[in-house]
Amino acid sequence: MHSNKFWLEKWQSGNIGFHLDEVNALLSEYWPKLDTGAKVLVPLCGKTKDLIWLAEQGLKVVGIEVSDIAIRDFFSENQLSYDLSWYDGVAYYQAKERDILLIEQDFFEFREADFDACYDRASLVALPQNIRAVYSQHLKQRLKPHSHLLLVTIDYSYQDEGKLANSPPFNVTDEEVSSYWSIKDGPLHKQNLFSQNPRYKSKGYRFFDETVWLITQTR
């Protein structure tokens, strides 16, 4: 897997093309209805504005992020103040104006459980295939039975069939997702980005699909 050093250097250098400056439209369209006060987990959250949107739905939002630069940027860019506390060497940033807690920690070391839902737009696809099964199992252990996971994946291949992706985001097939979670009805939504935007062809892709899954935890 890519080490924490890899991601810390990305944030240090500002090489964060994976970051979106606005709320992801797929989140606002497909997020499930939850009770006010439900706890939502956002792994590898970066400084995404999706955290703000989730909190605006009346949810308790917990984001896990290894980079303190990303966390501090999140608060400064959204004009939020925070209380900082430490426990067992881990930093906890609690927003004062929103119900958002950001934890500076490797997600694989995060042990809190009993979350009502999870939002994963850029976590699974950020991990090489040899660690994704471990990640998925670790994530399951953080969620309550019958909780919801809104998962966004991408699947692609290159026109040069011998070319392989060596950096994130990685392609994750529908079959691979189904091997990690019990899925009854298939994807919630799928869109062909290759046909929508010519830049994918210019970058050498043969196809590029984005898929949305709404998965109910059965553990």
HELIX and SHEET records of a PDB file:
HELIX    1   1 ASN A    4  SER A   13  1                                  10    
HELIX    2   2 ALA A   25  TYR A   30  1                                   6    
HELIX    3   3 ASP A   50  GLU A   56  1                                   7    
HELIX    4   4 ASP A   68  GLU A   77  1                                  10    
HELIX    5   5 PHE A  107  GLU A  109  5                                   3    
HELIX    6   6 LEU A  124  ALA A  126  5                                   3    
HELIX    7   7 GLN A  129  LYS A  140  1                                  12    
HELIX    8   8 ASP A  174  TYR A  180  1                                   7    
HELIX    9   9 LEU A  193  GLN A  196  1                                   4    
HELIX   10  10 ARG A  199  SER A  202  1                                   4    
SHEET    1   A 9 TYR A  82  TYR A  87  0                                        
SHEET    2   A 9 VAL A  90  ALA A  95 -1                                        
SHEET    3   A 9 ILE A 100  GLU A 104 -1                                        
SHEET    4   A 9 LYS A  60  GLU A  65  1                                        
SHEET    5   A 9 LYS A  39  VAL A  42  1                                        
SHEET    6   A 9 PHE A 115  ASP A 120  1                                        
SHEET    7   A 9 LEU A 143  TYR A 158  1                                        
SHEET    8   A 9 TYR A 205  THR A 216 -1                                        
SHEET    9   A 9 HIS A 189  ASN A 192 -1                                        
END                                                                             
